Amino acid sequence: MSEHSGMVQKRGIGHWFTHLGLIIGVLFIFFPIWLAFVASTVTQPEIVRPPMPLLPGGHFIENYSKALFSGVNAPVALMMMNSLIMALGITIGKIIISLMSAFAIVYFRFPGRTIFFWLIFLTLMLPVEVRIVPTYQVIANFGMLNSYSGLIFPLIASATATFLFRQFFLTVPDELTEAARVDGASPMQFFWHILLPMSRTNIAALFVILFIYGWNQYLWPLLITTDPSMNTIVMGIRQMFPSGDDLADWPVIMATSILAMVPPVIVVISMQKFFIRGLIDSEK
């Protein structure tokens, strides 16, 4: 009896230590975000004069209004809109192209389909930074500089998403394909009414990952946009840092940083159930 109670006690201690470790990890990650939020609600002298406050100040509306509707080159609200359009365009484009590519590779018989798949997969070794010069030349020749199409189109192909959808389609039972064929369904009807609903958790998981990828883009927008009205929020934060003897407006910079985190956080929170299910659920 005592041995059994000892095992229960040990299990209870491990349970509490696990939760304590999780809490410490969350606090460790959250503390810099909290400091950024506090810095966005105080005045410049309060930030530069040590010790820095750890509780929010009374300038929340003032600092966030200044961040949203003014900026070094463009208002933060406009830059956030540019980032949102770019992130959604990249995300939706990647998912559509990857779905169609995987569907064609798995369900259509044509010469060299395996070679085409591996050629797509090999593009993982060529990120945009490697092919940035020829990509820029193509976009410039098509007149897409300083445009949403220039921000989106070069980044919408995704070998990773194509590979993931291909692997999932390979797990779909052949009986479903045969039943759809017997019922007289065309290939696109099979895709829309069977494959697409079965892929919704995978799509949701990829949507979260790809949206954050598109939102955090910095090098490509920096290269192809010279018009301040086309700046993205990541570019805007970098441009707010002073050069030379200029002084940084730290409350506005911190407010902009907090605002830049809001859309990705909303996407993750709103889709976390589908995201987790898409990563761990093997029974679609």
C-alpha positions in Angstrom: 0.0 0.0 0.0 2.8 2.4 0.9 4.7 1.5 -2.2 1.6 2.3 -4.3 1.1 5.6 -2.6 4.7 6.5 -3.1 4.3 5.9 -6.9 1.3 8.2 -6.9 3.3 10.8 -5.0 6.2 10.6 -7.4 3.8 10.9 -10.3 2.2 14.0 -8.7 5.6 15.6 -8.1 6.6 15.0 -11.8 3.3 16.5 -12.8 3.9 19.7 -10.9 7.5 20.0 -12.0 6.3 19.6 -15.6 3.8 22.4 -15.2 6.3 24.5 -13.4 8.8 24.1 -16.3 6.1 25.1 -18.8 5.1 28.2 -16.7 8.8 29.3 -16.5 9.2 28.8 -20.2 6.1 30.8 -21.0 7.2 33.6 -18.7 10.7 33.6 -20.2 9.2 34.0 -23.7 6.5 36.4 -22.7 8.6 38.8 -20.6 10.3 40.6 -23.6 6.8 41.0 -25.2 5.5 42.5 -21.9 8.4 44.9 -21.8 7.7 46.0 -25.3 4.0 46.6 -24.4 5.0 48.6 -21.3 7.4 50.6 -23.4 4.6 51.4 -25.9 2.5 52.9 -23.1 5.0 55.3 -21.5 6.9 58.4 -22.6 10.4 58.6 -24.0 12.1 59.9 -20.8 10.6 57.0 -18.8 12.2 54.5 -21.2 15.7 56.0 -21.3 15.8 56.8 -17.6 16.6 53.7 -15.6 15.1 51.7 -14.2 12.6 51.0 -16.9 9.0 50.7 -15.6 7.4 47.2 -15.5 3.8 48.4 -15.4 1.9 50.1 -18.2 1.8 53.8 -18.4 -1.0 56.3 -19.3 0.0 57.0 -22.9 -1.5 54.0 -24.6 -3.9 55.8 -26.9 -1.4 58.6 -27.7 1.4 56.3 -28.7 -0.7 53.8 -30.6 -2.5 56.6 -32.5 0.8 58.2 -33.4 2.1 54.8 -34.6 -1.0 54.0 -36.6 -1.5 57.3 -38.4 2.0 58.6 -38.7 5.4 57.1 -39.6 8.8 57.7 -41.0 7.8 57.1 -44.6 4.2 55.8 -44.4 1.5 55.3 -41.7 1.7 52.0 -39.9 -2.0 51.3 -40.7 -1.1 51.4 -44.5 2.0 49.2 -44.0 0.0 46.7 -42.1 -2.6 46.6 -44.9 0.3 46.0 -47.4 1.6 43.2 -45.2 -1.9 41.7 -44.9 -2.5 41.7 -48.6 0.9 40.2 -49.3 0.6 37.5 -46.6 -2.9 36.5 -47.7 -1.9 36.5 -51.4 1.2 34.3 -50.7 -0.7 32.0 -48.5 -3.7 31.5 -50.7 -1.6 31.3 -53.8 0.8 28.7 -52.3 -2.1 26.5 -51.1 -4.0 26.6 -54.5 -0.9 25.9 -56.6 0.3 23.1 -54.2 -3.1 21.4 -54.1 -3.4 21.4 -57.9 0.2 20.3 -58.4 -0.1 17.4 -55.9 -3.4 16.4 -57.4 -1.9 16.3 -60.9 1.2 14.3 -59.8 -0.8 11.7 -57.8 -3.9 11.1 -59.9 -2.8 11.8 -63.5 -0.5 9.6 -65.5 1.8 11.5 -67.8 5.4 11.1 -68.9 8.0 12.3 -66.5 5.6 13.0 -63.6 8.0 11.6 -61.0 10.8 13.8 -62.5 8.6 16.9 -62.3 7.8 16.1 -58.7 11.5 15.8 -57.7 12.3 19.0 -59.7 9.7 20.8 -57.7 11.1 19.3 -54.5 14.7 20.3 -55.4 13.6 24.0 -55.4 13.7 23.7 -51.6 17.4 24.1 -52.0 17.0 27.3 -53.9 15.4 29.9 -51.5 14.4 33.3 -52.8 17.7 34.7 -51.5 19.7 32.5 -53.9 17.6 33.3 -57.0 16.8 36.9 -56.1 18.8 38.6 -58.9 17.1 36.7 -61.8 13.7 36.9 -60.0 14.1 40.7 -59.7 15.0 41.0 -63.4 11.9 39.1 -64.4 9.6 41.2 -62.1 11.2 44.4 -63.4 10.8 43.3 -67.0 7.1 42.6 -66.4 6.7 46.1 -64.8 5.7 44.6 -61.4 7.9 46.8 -59.2 6.1 48.7 -56.5 3.0 46.5 -56.9 1.2 43.8 -54.9 1.6 41.4 -57.8 5.4 41.9 -57.6 5.3 41.2 -53.9 3.2 38.1 -54.2 3.8 36.2 -57.4 7.5 35.3 -57.0 6.8 33.7 -53.6 3.6 31.7 -54.2 5.3 28.4 -55.4 5.8 26.0 -52.5 7.6 22.7 -52.8 7.0 22.0 -49.1 3.2 22.3 -49.4 3.2 20.3 -52.7 5.1 17.5 -51.0 2.8 17.5 -47.9 -0.4 17.4 -50.1 1.2 14.7 -52.3 1.9 12.5 -49.3 -1.6 13.0 -48.0 -3.2 12.2 -51.4 -1.2 9.0 -51.5 -2.9 7.8 -48.3 -6.4 8.3 -49.7 -7.9 4.8 -50.3 -8.1 3.7 -54.0 -11.7 2.6 -53.2 -12.7 6.3 -53.0 -11.3 7.0 -56.5 -13.0 3.9 -57.9 -16.3 4.8 -56.3 -16.1 8.3 -57.7 -15.3 7.0 -61.2 -18.2 4.5 -61.0 -20.6 7.3 -60.0 -19.5 9.2 -63.1 -17.6 12.0 -61.3 -15.1 13.9 -63.3 -11.6 14.4 -62.0 -12.3 18.0 -60.9 -15.6 16.8 -59.2 -13.5 14.2 -57.3 -11.1 16.9 -56.3 -13.7 19.4 -55.2 -16.1 17.1 -53.4 -13.8 14.4 -52.0 -10.1 15.5 -51.8 -10.6 19.1 -50.8 -12.9 18.4 -47.8 -10.6 15.7 -46.6 -7.6 18.1 -46.8 -9.2 20.9 -44.7 -7.1 20.2 -41.6 -3.9 20.1 -43.7 -4.9 23.3 -45.4 -5.6 25.0 -42.0 -2.2 24.0 -40.7 -0.4 25.2 -43.8 -2.4 28.4 -43.8 -1.0 29.4 -40.3 2.5 28.5 -41.3 2.4 30.2 -44.7 0.6 33.3 -43.4 3.4 33.9 -40.8 6.0 33.3 -43.6 4.4 35.9 -45.8 3.9 38.4 -43.0 7.5 38.2 -41.9 9.0 38.8 -45.4 11.7 41.5 -45.4 14.3 41.1 -48.0 12.1 40.7 -51.1 9.8 43.7 -50.3 12.8 45.7 -49.5 14.3 45.0 -52.9 11.3 45.6 -55.2 9.5 48.5 -53.4 10.9 52.0 -53.6 7.5 53.7 -53.1 6.9 54.3 -49.4 3.2 53.6 -49.8 4.1 50.0 -50.7 6.2 49.4 -47.6 5.4 46.4 -45.4 5.2 46.6 -41.6 8.5 44.6 -41.2 10.2 47.2 -43.4 8.6 50.0 -41.4 9.9 48.8 -38.1 13.4 48.8 -39.5 13.1 52.3 -41.0 12.0 53.7 -37.6 15.4 53.0 -36.1 17.5 56.2 -36.2 20.5 56.7 -38.4 23.4 59.0 -37.4 22.7 61.4 -34.5 18.9 61.0 -34.7 17.0 60.0 -31.6 14.7 57.0 -31.7 11.1 57.4 -30.7 11.0 54.2 -28.6 7.4 54.3 -27.5 6.2 54.5 -31.1 8.7 51.9 -32.2 7.5 49.5 -29.5 3.8 50.3 -30.3 4.5 49.5 -34.0 6.2 46.2 -32.9 3.2 45.2 -30.8 0.8 46.1 -33.7 2.9 44.0 -36.1 2.4 40.9 -33.9 -1.4 41.2 -33.7 -2.5 39.7 -37.1 -0.2 36.6 -36.8 -1.4 36.1 -33.2 -5.1 36.4 -34.3 -4.5 33.8 -37.1 -2.8 31.4 -34.8 -5.4 31.7 -32.0 -8.4 31.5 -34.3 -7.0 28.4 -36.2 -5.1 26.7 -33.4 -7.6 23.8 -33.2 -7.3 23.0 -36.9 -3.6 23.7 -36.9 -2.9 21.1 -34.2 -5.3 18.6 -35.7 -3.6 19.0 -39.1 -0.2 18.3 -37.6 -1.1 15.3 -35.4 -4.3 13.7 -36.7 -3.5 10.8 -38.9 -7.2 9.8 -39.4 -8.6 12.3 -41.9 
